Amino acid sequence: MVGEKGFNKHDRGVFEYILDNIPDSITVVDKDGTVIFFNSTAEQYFSVEKKDIIDKDIRDFFPNAILPRVLERKTSFFNIYNSPRQNSFVVSSAVPLYDKSGNLIGGLARDRDITEIVRLSDLLNKTQTNLLQLEKEYSKIASSGEAYFSKIISNNSGFIQIINLCKNIAKSPLNILLKGESGTGKELFAKAIHYESGRKGKFVPINCSAIPRELFESEIFGYEAGAFTGARNEGKMGKFEEAEGGTLFLDEVADMPMELQPKLLRVLEDGVITRIGSNKHKQIDVRIISATNKDIRELISQDKFRKDLYYRLDVFQVNIPPLRERKGDIVLLANKFLQEFCMEQGINIVEIPDEVLDIFNEYNWGGNVRELRNVIQRSVVIAAQSGKDKIEKEFLPYELQKIEVDEINRVVNVNDIMNSDTGLEEYLERIEKRIIIKTLEEMNHNKALAAKQLKIPRTTLYYKMDKYGINADEQTK
């Protein structure tokens, strides 16, 4: 109960009885952060008794509590992942409390304990790491392509069609050429295709640009003992043999040495390999998935790549678009990387403000998805070290900090409409909702002032808030 000058205690018994029977933790503080109510569920969640915390500063018990931020900023938070103290994890929502005159008198927080869920998630992450290690150590694995395809997320209808296309061709024996800029996820697609194919052998990647020319042939075909100076006494299995019954992924295939290309072509035509220093031929069953960020046809015209090999590799071509051509996925991916990295590192999940998301949407992302992931990880680490609960502009790399967002482009991005199933009417509604929320924030949630600023009747504002699900409980006037 909130009175004209603060909390009216005359119905406190009923008030406490109701809140004590809510399955979530409820904490109420006054405007100075002193605890004035702590329900029974909160006692169970945090192993703190009411008698010990009532009339005490909440920061003395929970240094990372969200309520002090609510009081300081006079704003609400909803469904924030938080760790109010060591080894305690909750999903928190908190709102400021005002009297009838609009004066701040305190704040209320509701916490839902997810400590056990976080511990289970950590255990599952460790288990997954162990399984991935086993995958590298054993030649035969039982896995599903769905696990890898589920990592490739998108809201872009064209990109979703590419994902479905790769699923459909996975079980065919066709060699596949993946084309796309660096960082678009070509290896992730290659792995997903391999595991979806059901092939019993391993997925064996080889980066054609990273191996010295003089070692390339021995790496890919293997060699017998004593085949050349420095060779192992026991010889060595090549990548083709290692991938027997599985998939050989030739990354950066356009950089393959010219002198090796005829030998690879012979293997693709005959299905037979010969180790260096041996006269024994070995029949192999290996599917080839290649990837490149270069125009191989241009290399062919420059006599830097064999045309006949190209047509052997490019039986089925998949073009993976760069991130800048599916900007509607930037926010989706940024939040995915944010949650994954925070959970992995045990960091409170921080917020990505609209200002930063607008910068992300304006940036060209030359490094594509890989660059976006790196930016999120860097920014989260800096935010955590700075004690901040959100990614601020100054935490971004310098080239992103320089970007000035056009106010029109902040709300209107024609590419988002063209590359999604969203129609114009729905998109305009999104813009209207965003403008209303921003205006309410600027007017300190005073609906009368917000309606005046928007030049609409207050009843129209109420209608639109209800239509767009803008929480009226956050507003105080």
HELIX and SHEET records of a PDB file:
HELIX    1   1 ARG A   12  ASP A   20  1                                   9    
HELIX    2   2 SER A   40  PHE A   46  1                                   7    
HELIX    3   3 LYS A   50  ILE A   53  1                                   4    
HELIX    4   4 ILE A   58  PHE A   61  1                                   4    
HELIX    5   5 LEU A   67  ARG A   73  1                                   7    
HELIX    6   6 THR A  115  GLU A  137  1                                  23    
HELIX    7   7 GLY A  145  PHE A  149  1                                   5    
HELIX    8   8 SER A  157  ILE A  169  1                                  13    
HELIX    9   9 LYS A  186  SER A  197  1                                  12    
HELIX   10  10 ARG A  213  PHE A  221  1                                   9    
HELIX   11  11 LYS A  239  GLU A  242  1                                   4    
HELIX   12  12 VAL A  253  ASP A  255  5                                   3    
HELIX   13  13 MET A  258  LEU A  260  5                                   3    
HELIX   14  14 GLN A  261  ASP A  270  1                                  10    
HELIX   15  15 ILE A  296  SER A  301  1                                   6    
HELIX   16  16 LYS A  307  LEU A  313  1                                   7    
HELIX   17  17 LEU A  323  GLU A  325  5                                   3    
HELIX   18  18 LYS A  327  ASP A  329  5                                   3    
HELIX   19  19 ILE A  330  GLN A  345  1                                  16    
HELIX   20  20 ASP A  354  GLU A  362  1                                   9    
HELIX   21  21 ASN A  368  GLN A  385  1                                  18    
HELIX   22  22 LYS A  393  PHE A  395  5                                   3    
HELIX   23  23 TYR A  398  GLN A  401  1                                   4    
HELIX   24  24 GLU A  407  VAL A  411  1                                   5    
HELIX   25  25 VAL A  414  MET A  418  1                                   5    
HELIX   26  26 LEU A  424  GLU A  442  1                                  19    
HELIX   27  27 LYS A  447  LEU A  454  1                                   8    
HELIX   28  28 ARG A  458  LYS A  467  1                                  10    
HELIX   29  29 ALA A  472  GLU A  474  5                                   3    
SHEET    1   A 5 VAL A  35  PHE A  38  0                                        
SHEET    2   A 5 SER A  25  ASP A  30 -1                                        
SHEET    3   A 5 LEU A 104  ASP A 113 -1                                        
SHEET    4   A 5 SER A  88  TYR A  98 -1                                        
SHEET    5   A 5 PHE A  77  ARG A  85 -1                                        
SHEET    1   B 5 PHE A 203  ASN A 207  0                                        
SHEET    2   B 5 THR A 247  ASP A 251  1                                        
SHEET    3   B 5 ARG A 287  THR A 292  1                                        
SHEET    4   B 5 ILE A 176  LYS A 179  1                                        
SHEET    5   B 5 PHE A 316  ASN A 319  1                                        
SHEET    1   C 2 GLY A 222  TYR A 223  0                                        
SHEET    2   C 2 LYS A 236  MET A 237 -1                                        
SHEET    1   D 2 VAL A 272  THR A 274  0                                        
SHEET    2   D 2 HIS A 281  GLN A 283 -1                                        
END                                                                             
